[in-house]
């Protein structure tokens, strides 16, 4: 096991350097799965990374639609379009969501059209992860205000635990 771990470590480090995660996201029911997408990519589990990224877009779009009382349909693409039309997400976030959702049914149902080439899968998974992080950077935007306070752009998306406090999910990617 040690030899296998050590043999894969340089590739894991290289892949970790190619993604741009948001290190804090709200502690919602989908936070752990959202973070697991990046971990799966780093570990070389590309099918899983892509599929969970697509499921995360579904969960996040449902969360935003419910929060903003935007009509929720079963079609996640339509839901994302409605969120964009309502001004909840930008055109850039909408395009990122559509990019992640591309070939959604092929990946979720392992249709015969799903890509099988390792390099293609790796590139697709990397794109999904970075698109997710671009969406998170918009939806869950924050800044740090010395001496260490978190300033939330959209505090209504973050769970309150007490006045002036929020619950966060910290990402640890390696």
Wavefront OBJ file of the C-alpha trace (Angstrom):
o trace
v 0.000 0.000 0.000
v 2.808 2.376 0.856
v 4.544 1.811 -2.481
v 1.295 2.386 -4.380
v 0.625 5.580 -2.398
v 4.146 6.881 -3.019
v 3.947 6.036 -6.713
v 0.719 8.038 -7.133
v 1.766 10.977 -4.967
v 3.506 13.050 -7.681
v 0.421 12.809 -9.930
v -1.867 13.741 -7.034
v 0.266 16.789 -6.230
v 0.333 17.808 -9.887
v -3.465 17.516 -10.208
v -3.993 19.406 -6.934
v -1.996 22.283 -8.405
v -4.311 22.485 -11.415
v -7.495 23.257 -9.515
v -8.543 26.528 -7.893
v -10.777 25.686 -4.946
v -12.726 28.019 -2.774
v -11.433 27.060 0.656
v -14.588 27.983 2.586
v -18.144 27.127 1.615
v -21.306 27.023 3.730
v -21.897 23.914 5.809
v -24.926 22.671 3.887
v -25.971 19.085 3.194
v -24.093 19.180 -0.118
v -20.817 20.647 1.212
v -19.024 17.353 1.828
v -19.971 16.006 -1.599
v -18.881 19.270 -3.226
v -15.479 18.949 -1.609
v -15.257 15.278 -2.459
v -15.410 16.166 -6.176
v -12.011 17.809 -5.929
v -10.570 14.992 -3.828
v -11.732 12.402 -6.363
v -10.111 14.375 -9.184
v -6.855 14.661 -7.256
v -6.936 10.913 -6.540
v -7.571 10.111 -10.216
v -11.209 8.992 -9.895
v -12.472 10.940 -12.884
v -15.857 9.286 -13.499
v -16.817 9.838 -9.873
v -15.540 13.396 -9.899
v -17.574 14.275 -12.988
v -20.749 12.568 -11.755
v -20.635 14.150 -8.309
v -19.887 17.564 -9.857
v -23.033 17.201 -11.953
v -25.063 16.132 -8.905
v -23.664 19.117 -7.004
v -24.943 21.494 -9.705
v -28.368 19.899 -9.248
v -28.273 20.323 -5.457
v -26.894 23.863 -5.546
v -29.405 25.000 -8.167
v -32.238 23.467 -6.127
v -30.977 25.243 -2.979
v -30.825 28.610 -4.790
v -34.202 28.115 -6.459
v -35.879 27.266 -3.163
v -34.197 30.184 -1.400
v -35.265 32.675 -4.085
v -38.645 31.017 -4.712
v -37.785 30.419 -8.359
v -39.993 27.778 -9.937
v -38.186 24.455 -9.737
v -38.616 21.944 -12.517
v -37.080 18.539 -12.897
v -34.765 19.739 -15.674
v -31.650 21.115 -14.004
v -30.668 23.070 -17.120
v -34.011 24.885 -17.124
v -33.658 25.538 -13.412
v -30.232 27.117 -13.955
v -31.619 29.210 -16.820
v -34.442 30.454 -14.545
v -31.912 31.349 -11.849
v -29.961 33.354 -14.400
v -33.094 35.055 -15.735
v -34.032 35.991 -12.151
v -30.586 37.530 -11.592
v -29.621 34.963 -8.951
v -26.595 33.755 -10.920
v -24.615 35.504 -13.628
v -24.382 34.482 -17.260
v -20.867 33.293 -16.478
v -22.127 30.995 -13.703
v -24.882 29.746 -16.003
v -22.354 28.867 -18.693
v -20.175 27.129 -16.100
v -23.176 25.086 -14.926
v -24.016 24.079 -18.506
v -20.401 23.074 -19.052
v -20.477 20.774 -15.998
v -23.863 19.336 -16.981
v -22.730 18.440 -20.499
v -23.260 14.697 -21.082
v -24.963 14.415 -17.699
v -27.083 11.418 -18.655
v -24.142 9.614 -20.246
v -22.129 9.858 -17.028
v -24.962 9.164 -14.597
v -26.210 6.144 -16.509
v -22.829 5.042 -17.921
v -24.242 5.067 -21.419
v -22.078 3.653 -24.160
v -21.329 7.228 -25.309
v -19.478 8.057 -22.081
v -15.818 8.875 -22.781
v -13.343 6.152 -21.866
v -9.963 7.678 -22.759
v -8.010 8.463 -19.584
v -6.695 11.843 -20.776
v -10.142 12.937 -21.996
v -11.710 11.980 -18.669
v -8.994 13.744 -16.706
v -9.419 16.927 -18.757
v -13.209 16.775 -18.411
v -13.015 16.217 -14.642
v -10.556 19.092 -14.220
v -12.868 21.374 -16.182
v -15.859 20.352 -14.050
v -14.007 21.030 -10.809
v -12.766 24.437 -11.905
v -16.212 25.399 -13.239
v -17.751 24.412 -9.885
v -15.238 26.529 -8.034
v -15.992 29.482 -10.322
v -19.693 29.140 -9.459
v -18.917 28.818 -5.748
v -16.695 31.905 -5.896
v -19.696 33.862 -7.126
v -22.503 32.357 -5.077
v -20.560 31.897 -1.839
v -18.250 34.901 -2.191
v -16.477 36.106 0.928
v -13.472 38.127 1.976
v -11.325 38.074 5.053
v -11.274 41.198 7.174
v -8.393 41.454 9.626
v -8.080 40.195 12.269
v -9.641 37.082 10.724
v -13.329 37.895 10.369
v -15.146 36.453 7.372
v -17.214 38.992 5.438
v -19.918 37.223 3.409
v -21.192 38.758 0.182
v -24.459 36.784 0.381
v -24.880 35.932 4.078
v -28.383 34.554 3.448
v -26.764 31.516 1.760
v -24.722 30.653 4.851
v -26.265 28.907 7.885
v -26.352 30.978 11.068
v -25.255 29.416 14.290
v -25.529 32.557 16.439
v -25.361 36.324 15.873
v -22.203 37.218 13.957
v -21.361 33.546 13.384
v -21.797 31.136 10.497
v -21.136 27.470 9.868
v -18.441 26.806 7.282
v -17.030 23.766 5.561
v -13.235 23.920 5.359
v -11.598 22.194 2.429
v -8.508 20.110 2.841
v -7.483 18.785 -0.548
v -4.484 16.560 0.114
l 1 2 3 4 5 6 7 8 9 10 11 12 13 14 15 16 17 18 19 20 21 22 23 24 25 26 27 28 29 30 31 32 33 34 35 36 37 38 39 40 41 42 43 44 45 46 47 48 49 50 51 52 53 54 55 56 57 58 59 60 61 62 63 64 65 66 67 68 69 70 71 72 73 74 75 76 77 78 79 80 81 82 83 84 85 86 87 88 89 90 91 92 93 94 95 96 97 98 99 100 101 102 103 104 105 106 107 108 109 110 111 112 113 114 115 116 117 118 119 120 121 122 123 124 125 126 127 128 129 130 131 132 133 134 135 136 137 138 139 140 141 142 143 144 145 146 147 148 149 150 151 152 153 154 155 156 157 158 159 160 161 162 163 164 165 166 167 168 169 170 171 172 173 174
